[in-house]
Amino acid sequence: MIKYPTGQGNNRSSNKSKPVFGRRGMSLEKMINLSNKYYLNLEIAVVHKKPTPIQIVKVDYPNRSHAKITEAYFRQPSTTDYNGVYQGYYLDFEAKETTRINYLPLDNFHQHQVQHMANCIKQRGICFVIVSFLKLNRFFFLPAATVVKYWDQQKYNGRKSIPLKIFEEKGFEFQPNSIPLIPYIKYVNFVIKNKR
Amino acid sequence: MIKYPTGQGNNRSSNKSKPVFGRRGMSLEKMINLSNKYYLNLEIAVVHKKPTPIQIVKVDYPNRSHAKITEAYFRQPSTTDYNGVYQGYYLDFEAKETTRINYLPLDNFHQHQVQHMANCIKQRGICFVIVSFLKLNRFFFLPAATVVKYWDQQKYNGRKSIPLKIFEEKGFEFQPNSIPLIPYIKYVNFVIKNKR
């Protein structure tokens, strides 16, 4: 099992000398949650996954201290899944896995999510997506402006996906083989430097 | 019914000439959600309430497209309820209503929430609480540093609340009688100016 630093010991240097190979079937969400925990424990950034939005219909109270939800439904998220703060900067991102080989279908996103990304970009948030091409075992950090651009263009050019070569051109590629597995802060730093 | 600008019409100036009096039994949460919507529609800030965290135990699939949650429980939130971005700044806050007259009991917060506030402050996020003293009909914007300070001090001095006079000294008082009802961006601007 991978040991994540708690911020108490000095696991950081020992992790450096023992790179972790392979993701062992871990989902992208799991890898990001572990990376968020790493950044949090080392006081590098404060980023959390938002809870899944649920429409609660019925709640039972078998006893006073314990409410039991007996009828509820999943709602469509109106924002992205992750956000937080890094050195005063607002971070906002979404993670997607695809089995497609050379493109990411735009139907991985909802209208509300893309609108949210566009809103955050306007407010000068640092907004991006992390995409895992499962069959290629390739991972990308892509600034969300590209997602918004392809989303907006689809009604004019009919293109319903973002080509892999755009990830190669506009994004940053990485492998989850060291700690943190999804080193997004590294690429956030690139974005900040280019911006300012 | 209060009409909130949609960003499409020019309701802004007409609202200015017709101030809204009284909250008419509206909860603080409701007032904040409407204020978030106002700021979002006018492209002033992007702030959302996080969904309530739920532990899902059982899900039925009566048909393929519709999942029905039949057993779930409320989980304790590990962060504050609201966060978002304003002109590049990370905003993070919690809202509390109290029926107490001259203090806010600290047990309105969880350990995790206060830890989260402290973490966000360290990352230079703009972190605060909005508190409604129901019986006084008084509303305050209070920077979260004061909450963290009182939380940390309670184990030394035994004081388990934040006195009203601290809100008067360290916070900003307002009345929800114009649009937006909870004008937190106004006080965020004060915080930014004092900071930089």
Interface residues (C-beta under 8 A of the other chain):
Chain A: L40 E43 A45 V46 H48 K50 P51 T52 P53 I54 I56 H66 A67 K68 I69 T70 E71 A72 Y73 F74 R75 S78 T79 N83 G84 V85 Y86 Q87 G88 Y89 Y90 L91 D92 H116 N119 C120 K122 Q123 R124 G125
Chain B: L40 E43 A45 V46 H48 K50 P51 T52 P53 I54 I56 H66 A67 K68 I69 T70 E71 A72 Y73 F74 R75 S78 T79 N83 G84 V85 Y86 Q87 G88 Y89 Y90 L91 D92 H116 N119 C120 K122 Q123 R124 G125
